Amino acid sequence: MPSDSSRTALGRVAATEAAVALIGELVAEHGPLMFHQSGGCCDGSAPMCYPDGELQVSARDVLLGTVAGCPVWIDKTQWETWKHTTLTIDVVPGRGAGFSLEAPRGVRFITRSDVCDV
């Protein structure tokens, strides 16, 4: 975890039971995982799931917290737009991005958001 507290927004991410179950399956198959909330380049604004450390995070990323033991990151600029929300990772039928580990299973992670008190 980064030592710079300006790079953390801990507790601002959650996961549904369905997402936690899928994450458990993916961890059993691939080992430790990480998520990065996509900014819309490849698959809208989907949370992308990778083997932990496969995607290099930078000073431009904010750690939102963890879901099912997996760190969840988001680009700092995108976080500025979404900072008044709590993000919940869910899973739905359908094919997501080819880069995310769940893609071959015929499901995809999505992000739902709830506005927090500001």
C-alpha distance (Angstrom), angle and dihedral (degrees) to the residues before:
residue distance angle dihedral
M1 . . .
P2 3.79 . .
S3 3.78 117.0 .
D4 3.81 92.6 -143.1
S5 3.83 104.8 93.4
S6 3.82 90.1 -159.3
R7 3.80 85.8 71.7
T8 3.80 95.2 59.2
A9 3.78 135.1 79.0
L10 3.79 96.1 170.0
G11 3.76 117.9 -171.3
R12 3.80 94.7 27.6
V13 3.78 95.9 108.6
A14 3.80 134.4 63.6
A15 3.81 138.1 166.9
T16 3.77 135.0 -138.5
E17 3.80 121.3 -119.6
A18 3.81 89.6 -105.4
A19 3.80 91.5 53.5
V20 3.82 92.0 47.1
A21 3.81 90.0 51.8
L22 3.81 92.3 50.4
I23 3.80 91.3 45.8
G24 3.81 88.4 54.1
E25 3.81 90.6 53.7
L26 3.80 91.8 47.7
V27 3.82 92.7 47.9
A28 3.82 89.5 51.5
E29 3.81 89.1 53.1
H30 3.83 102.3 36.6
G31 3.81 107.2 19.5
P32 3.83 123.4 -127.0
L33 3.80 114.6 6.9
M34 3.78 139.8 -160.3
F35 3.80 133.7 -161.3
H36 3.77 130.2 -144.6
Q37 3.78 119.0 -168.2
S38 3.79 104.2 -127.9
G39 3.76 118.4 -128.2
G40 3.78 93.6 -144.0
C41 3.80 103.0 -86.4
C42 3.79 101.9 119.0
D43 3.79 109.2 5.0
G44 3.77 110.5 15.9
S45 3.77 109.0 -102.2
A46 3.79 98.4 -33.2
P47 3.78 122.7 147.6
M48 3.79 106.4 -112.6
C49 3.82 118.1 -143.1
Y50 3.81 120.1 -149.6
P51 3.80 138.3 163.4
D52 3.81 104.4 -83.6
G53 3.80 109.8 -85.7
E54 3.81 95.5 14.0
L55 3.80 91.2 108.6
Q56 3.77 111.6 53.3
V57 3.80 111.0 -134.0
S58 3.78 119.8 -152.8
A59 3.76 141.6 -167.4
R60 3.82 85.4 -79.8
D61 3.81 91.4 66.9
V62 3.80 128.5 84.4
L63 3.81 123.2 -151.2
L64 3.81 107.0 -131.2
G65 3.79 95.0 -174.1
T66 3.77 134.2 -94.3
V67 3.78 136.5 -62.5
A68 3.79 119.1 -161.0
G69 3.81 87.3 -11.7
C70 3.81 94.1 -54.0
P71 3.83 121.8 120.0
V72 3.81 116.0 -120.6
W73 3.81 118.7 -152.1
I74 3.81 133.4 -173.1
D75 3.80 133.1 -174.0
K76 3.82 111.2 -95.8
T77 3.82 93.3 -125.8
Q78 3.80 91.9 50.5
W79 3.81 90.2 46.5
E80 3.82 89.5 55.7
T81 3.81 87.7 60.2
W82 3.82 94.6 44.1
K83 3.82 100.5 34.5
H84 3.81 92.6 111.9
T85 3.79 91.5 60.4
T86 3.75 139.5 77.1
L87 3.80 109.9 -135.9
T88 3.81 120.3 -143.3
I89 3.79 119.9 -164.3
D90 3.80 112.3 -142.6
V91 3.80 135.1 168.7
V92 3.81 128.0 -129.4
P93 3.81 135.6 175.8
G94 3.79 115.6 -88.8
R95 3.75 139.2 70.3
G96 3.75 118.6 -71.5
A97 3.77 130.0 -176.6
G98 3.77 119.3 -32.5
F99 3.82 89.8 -129.1
S100 3.80 96.1 62.4
L101 3.82 117.8 85.3
E102 3.80 96.5 -127.3
A103 3.83 94.0 57.7
P104 3.83 97.6 94.5
R105 3.83 90.7 54.5
G106 3.80 94.9 67.5
V107 3.81 93.0 -112.3
R108 3.76 134.2 92.8
F109 3.75 137.7 -154.7
I110 3.80 116.0 -118.3
T111 3.79 132.5 -175.8
R112 3.76 122.9 -126.3
S113 3.78 119.6 -170.3
D114 3.77 135.7 -153.9
V115 3.77 122.1 -165.9
C116 3.81 112.0 -118.1
D117 3.78 127.9 -148.8
V118 3.79 109.8 -81.7
